[in-house]
Amino acid sequence: MKGKTIKDLKIGDTAMFQKTLSETDVYLYAGITGDFNPAHINASYSKDSIFKDRIVHGMLTAGLISTVLGTQLPGPGTIYLSQELKFTAPVRFLDTITAEVEVIEIIEEKNRIKLSTTCRNQRNEMVLSGIATVIPPK
């Protein structure tokens, strides 16, 4: 299984992945990464926070972008080089997040692709935006 090569890609190509993020996802992510920040796992602590409830780890949300890049666009064999991120709104438990990527620059001589990366919740509110740079498969 191989993703799209630089010759297969064009400016404006898009792909997306959607997932509802559950309490289980948050606890599994905390266990895997060791990030037990009470903003994510402690309901008593979180009720007094600026968000008034637990929120999903920002990097768990950003991980959905990696899913799109590694499975769809460019797809299997893609090497993720860098990611700029801006977290624009909290993601709450049971929010359905749509991660979308769009090819915005093709650097053929270096075999690099730049993509706009966004995540939106079920209310179409932007929760994350950024730019990714990847090496598509050869």
NUTI-883750 format. One record per atom (N, C-alpha, C): residue number from 0; residue in one letter; y, z, x. Coordinates in steps of 0.1 Angstrom, whole numbers. Layout:
residues N
- NUM;A;Y;Z;X
...
//
This chain:
residues 138
- 0;M;-12;0;9
- 0;M;0;0;0
- 0;M;12;0;9
- 1;K;21;-10;7
- 1;K;33;-11;15
- 1;K;45;-13;6
- 2;G;56;-8;10
- 2;G;69;-9;3
- 2;G;76;-22;6
- 3;K;88;-24;1
- 3;K;95;-36;3
- 3;K;101;-37;17
- 4;T;100;-48;23
- 4;T;106;-50;36
- 4;T;121;-54;34
- 5;I;128;-54;45
- 5;I;143;-57;45
- 5;I;145;-71;38
- 6;K;136;-80;40
- 6;K;137;-93;35
- 6;K;135;-93;20
- 7;D;128;-83;14
- 7;D;126;-82;0
- 7;D;137;-76;-8
- 8;L;146;-70;-1
- 8;L;157;-61;-7
- 8;L;170;-69;-8
- 9;K;178;-65;-18
- 9;K;191;-71;-20
- 9;K;200;-60;-25
- 10;I;213;-62;-22
- 10;I;223;-53;-27
- 10;I;222;-52;-42
- 11;G;223;-39;-47
- 11;G;222;-37;-62
- 11;G;208;-34;-67
- 12;D;198;-36;-59
- 12;D;184;-31;-63
- 12;D;184;-17;-66
- 13;T;177;-13;-77
- 13;T;177;1;-81
- 13;T;163;6;-84
- 14;A;161;19;-83
- 14;A;148;25;-88
- 14;A;151;39;-92
- 15;M;143;45;-100
- 15;M;145;59;-104
- 15;M;132;66;-107
- 16;F;133;79;-107
- 16;F;122;88;-110
- 16;F;127;100;-118
- 17;Q;120;104;-128
- 17;Q;124;115;-137
- 17;Q;114;126;-137
- 18;K;119;138;-137
- 18;K;110;150;-138
- 18;K;118;162;-145
- 19;T;111;169;-153
- 19;T;116;181;-159
- 19;T;112;192;-149
- 20;L;122;200;-144
- 20;L;119;210;-134
- 20;L;117;224;-141
- 21;S;105;229;-138
- 21;S;100;241;-145
- 21;S;102;253;-136
- 22;E;100;265;-142
- 22;E;100;277;-135
- 22;E;89;277;-124
- 23;T;77;271;-127
- 23;T;66;270;-118
- 23;T;70;261;-106
- 24;D;77;250;-108
- 24;D;82;242;-97
- 24;D;91;250;-88
- 25;V;100;258;-93
- 25;V;109;266;-85
- 25;V;101;277;-77
- 26;Y;92;283;-83
- 26;Y;84;293;-76
- 26;Y;75;287;-65
- 27;L;70;275;-68
- 27;L;62;269;-58
- 27;L;71;264;-46
- 28;Y;82;259;-49
- 28;Y;92;255;-39
- 28;Y;96;267;-30
- 29;A;99;278;-37
- 29;A;102;290;-29
- 29;A;91;295;-20
- 30;G;79;294;-25
- 30;G;67;298;-17
- 30;G;65;289;-5
- 31;I;67;276;-7
- 31;I;65;266;4
- 31;I;76;267;14
- 32;T;88;269;10
- 32;T;99;269;20
- 32;T;103;283;24
- 33;G;99;293;17
- 33;G;104;307;21
- 33;G;117;310;15
- 34;D;123;301;7
- 34;D;137;304;1
- 34;D;135;312;-12
- 35;F;136;325;-10
- 35;F;135;334;-22
- 35;F;149;339;-26
- 36;N;159;331;-24
- 36;N;172;335;-28
- 36;N;171;340;-43
- 37;P;177;352;-46
- 37;P;176;357;-60
- 37;P;183;348;-70
- 38;A;192;339;-66
- 38;A;198;330;-75
- 38;A;188;321;-82
- 39;H;176;319;-75
- 39;H;166;310;-80
- 39;H;154;318;-87
- 40;I;152;330;-82
- 40;I;139;336;-87
- 40;I;141;350;-94
- 41;N;153;355;-94
- 41;N;155;369;-99
- 41;N;164;368;-112
- 42;A;158;369;-124
- 42;A;166;368;-136
- 42;A;177;379;-137
- 43;S;173;391;-133
- 43;S;183;402;-134
- 43;S;195;400;-126
- 44;Y;192;396;-113
- 44;Y;203;393;-104
- 44;Y;212;381;-109
- 45;S;205;371;-114
- 45;S;212;358;-117
- 45;S;220;360;-130
- 46;K;217;369;-138
- 46;K;226;370;-151
- 46;K;240;374;-148
- 47;D;242;380;-136
- 47;D;256;384;-132
- 47;D;262;374;-122
- 48;S;255;363;-120
- 48;S;260;353;-110
- 48;S;270;344;-118
- 49;I;277;335;-110
- 49;I;286;325;-116
- 49;I;279;316;-126
- 50;F;266;314;-125
- 50;F;258;305;-133
- 50;F;252;312;-145
- 51;K;252;326;-145
- 51;K;247;334;-156
- 51;K;232;333;-159
- 52;D;225;326;-150
- 52;D;210;324;-151
- 52;D;205;319;-138
- 53;R;192;319;-137
- 53;R;186;313;-125
- 53;R;188;298;-125
- 54;I;189;293;-112
- 54;I;191;278;-111
- 54;I;181;273;-101
- 55;V;178;260;-102
- 55;V;168;253;-94
- 55;V;175;251;-80
- 56;H;166;253;-69
- 56;H;171;250;-56
- 56;H;177;236;-55
- 57;G;189;235;-48
- 57;G;195;222;-47
- 57;G;186;212;-39
- 58;M;179;217;-29
- 58;M;171;208;-21
- 58;M;158;204;-29
- 59;L;153;212;-38
- 59;L;142;207;-47
- 59;L;147;195;-55
- 60;T;159;196;-60
- 60;T;165;185;-68
- 60;T;166;173;-59
- 61;A;172;175;-47
- 61;A;173;164;-37
- 61;A;160;158;-33
- 62;G;149;166;-34
- 62;G;136;161;-30
- 62;G;132;150;-40
- 63;L;137;149;-52
- 63;L;134;139;-61
- 63;L;139;125;-56
- 64;I;149;125;-48
- 64;I;154;113;-42
- 64;I;144;108;-32
- 65;S;138;117;-24
- 65;S;128;113;-15
- 65;S;116;107;-22
- 66;T;113;111;-34
- 66;T;102;105;-42
- 66;T;105;91;-45
- 67;V;117;88;-49
- 67;V;121;74;-52
- 67;V;120;65;-39
- 68;L;125;70;-28
- 68;L;126;62;-16
- 68;L;111;60;-11
- 69;G;103;70;-11
- 69;G;90;69;-5
- 69;G;79;62;-14
- 70;T;82;61;-27
- 70;T;72;55;-36
- 70;T;76;42;-43
- 71;Q;90;40;-43
- 71;Q;94;28;-51
- 71;Q;104;19;-43
- 72;L;115;25;-38
- 72;L;125;16;-32
- 72;L;131;23;-19
- 73;P;127;18;-8
- 73;P;119;7;-5
- 73;P;104;9;-8
- 74;G;99;21;-8
- 74;G;85;24;-11
- 74;G;77;29;1
- 75;P;64;29;-1
- 75;P;55;34;10
- 75;P;58;27;23
- 76;G;58;36;34
- 76;G;61;32;47
- 76;G;76;34;51
- 77;T;84;37;41
- 77;T;98;40;44
- 77;T;100;52;53
- 78;I;109;51;62
- 78;I;113;63;71
- 78;I;127;67;67
- 79;Y;128;80;63
- 79;Y;141;86;58
- 79;Y;148;90;71
- 80;L;160;84;74
- 80;L;168;88;85
- 80;L;178;99;83
- 81;S;186;97;72
- 81;S;196;107;69
- 81;S;200;107;55
- 82;Q;207;118;51
- 82;Q;211;119;37
- 82;Q;223;128;36
- 83;E;234;122;31
- 83;E;246;130;27
- 83;E;244;135;13
- 84;L;247;147;10
- 84;L;246;153;-3
- 84;L;258;160;-8
- 85;K;261;159;-20
- 85;K;271;167;-27
- 85;K;265;172;-40
- 86;F;264;185;-41
- 86;F;259;192;-53
- 86;F;271;194;-62
- 87;T;270;187;-74
- 87;T;282;187;-83
- 87;T;280;196;-95
- 88;A;268;200;-98
- 88;A;266;209;-110
- 88;A;252;216;-108
- 89;P;251;228;-114
- 89;P;238;235;-112
- 89;P;227;228;-120
- 90;V;215;229;-115
- 90;V;203;224;-123
- 90;V;196;237;-128
- 91;R;193;237;-141
- 91;R;187;248;-147
- 91;R;173;246;-150
- 92;F;165;257;-151
- 92;F;151;256;-154
- 92;F;150;247;-167
- 93;L;140;238;-167
- 93;L;137;229;-178
- 93;L;147;217;-179
- 94;D;156;216;-170
- 94;D;165;204;-170
- 94;D;156;192;-166
- 95;T;158;181;-173
- 95;T;151;169;-169
- 95;T;161;161;-160
- 96;I;156;159;-148
- 96;I;165;152;-138
- 96;I;160;138;-135
- 97;T;169;129;-135
- 97;T;167;115;-132
- 97;T;173;112;-118
- 98;A;165;110;-108
- 98;A;170;106;-95
- 98;A;170;91;-94
- 99;E;181;85;-90
- 99;E;182;71;-89
- 99;E;188;67;-76
- 100;V;183;56;-70
- 100;V;188;51;-58
- 100;V;192;36;-60
- 101;E;202;32;-53
- 101;E;207;18;-53
- 101;E;211;13;-39
- 102;V;205;2;-36
- 102;V;208;-4;-23
- 102;V;223;-8;-23
- 103;I;230;-3;-13
- 103;I;245;-6;-12
- 103;I;248;-13;1
- 104;E;239;-13;11
- 104;E;242;-19;24
- 104;E;229;-23;30
- 105;I;228;-35;36
- 105;I;216;-39;43
- 105;I;221;-43;58
- 106;I;215;-36;67
- 106;I;219;-38;81
- 106;I;206;-45;88
- 107;E;205;-58;86
- 107;E;193;-65;90
- 107;E;190;-64;105
- 108;E;200;-65;113
- 108;E;198;-65;128
- 108;E;192;-51;133
- 109;K;194;-41;125
- 109;K;188;-27;129
- 109;K;177;-23;120
- 110;N;173;-32;110
- 110;N;163;-28;100
- 110;N;166;-15;93
- 111;R;178;-14;88
- 111;R;183;-2;81
- 111;R;188;-6;67
- 112;I;187;3;58
- 112;I;192;2;44
- 112;I;200;14;41
- 113;K;212;13;35
- 113;K;219;24;30
- 113;K;218;23;14
- 114;L;216;35;8
- 114;L;214;36;-6
- 114;L;223;47;-12
- 115;S;229;44;-23
- 115;S;236;54;-31
- 115;S;225;62;-37
- 116;T;227;75;-37
- 116;T;216;84;-43
- 116;T;223;93;-53
- 117;T;217;94;-65
- 117;T;223;103;-75
- 117;T;212;110;-83
- 118;C;215;122;-88
- 118;C;206;129;-98
- 118;C;215;133;-110
- 119;R;210;130;-122
- 119;R;216;134;-134
- 119;R;207;142;-143
- 120;N;213;151;-151
- 120;N;204;158;-160
- 120;N;203;151;-173
- 121;Q;196;157;-183
- 121;Q;193;151;-196
- 121;Q;205;148;-204
- 122;R;217;154;-200
- 122;R;229;152;-207
- 122;R;238;141;-200
- 123;N;231;134;-190
- 123;N;237;124;-182
- 123;N;248;130;-173
- 124;E;248;143;-170
- 124;E;258;149;-161
- 124;E;253;147;-147
- 125;M;262;143;-138
- 125;M;258;142;-124
- 125;M;257;156;-118
- 126;V;245;158;-112
- 126;V;243;171;-105
- 126;V;242;170;-90
- 127;L;241;158;-85
- 127;L;240;155;-71
- 127;L;244;141;-68
- 128;S;251;138;-57
- 128;S;254;125;-53
- 128;S;253;124;-38
- 129;G;251;112;-33
- 129;G;251;111;-18
- 129;G;248;97;-14
- 130;I;245;96;-1
- 130;I;242;83;6
- 130;I;230;86;15
- 131;A;220;77;13
- 131;A;208;78;22
- 131;A;207;66;31
- 132;T;202;68;44
- 132;T;199;57;53
- 132;T;184;58;56
- 133;V;178;46;54
- 133;V;164;46;57
- 133;V;160;33;65
- 134;I;148;34;70
- 134;I;142;22;77
- 134;I;131;18;67
- 135;P;132;6;61
- 135;P;122;1;52
- 135;P;110;-3;61
- 136;P;98;-4;54
- 136;P;86;-9;62
- 136;P;88;-23;68
- 137;K;81;-25;79
- 137;K;81;-39;85
- 137;K;71;-48;78
//
